[in-house]
Amino acid sequence: MTGDASKASQGEAVWFVYVLTSQTITATYVGISVDVERRLLQHNGEQRGGARSTRRGRPWQVCAVSGPMASRGAAQQLEHRVKAAPGAERGMLVCELGNGRYVTVSDRGLA
């Protein structure tokens, strides 16, 4: 195995960039994580540790995910570029710049 697949099998962290959209207000949130499902639960207040900025706008859903990224630094660079874009363009941008995809709420159990 090579690349990100071997990192995961060796227990090394693999990083993802994700875009959340609020189901109640017109807002997006961009972040990085090694576990997008856990972060979504945190942002929605179902587990401890969500970002203060996502308290308003709950519930959130995953709009796009890009990854796995080669390193945390690579994920942070993509996150920075996506955050600079207007909210409506963030989901598409994470897919274009990374190796991401739009996801639906039912994909990967991200409800």
Secondary structure, DSSP 8 states (H G I E B T S, - for coil): --HHHHHHHTT---EEEEEEEESSSS-EEEEEES-HHHHHHHHTTSSTT--GGGSTT-SEEEEEEEEEESSHHHHHHHHHHHHTS-GGGHHHHHHHHSS-EE--TTGGG--
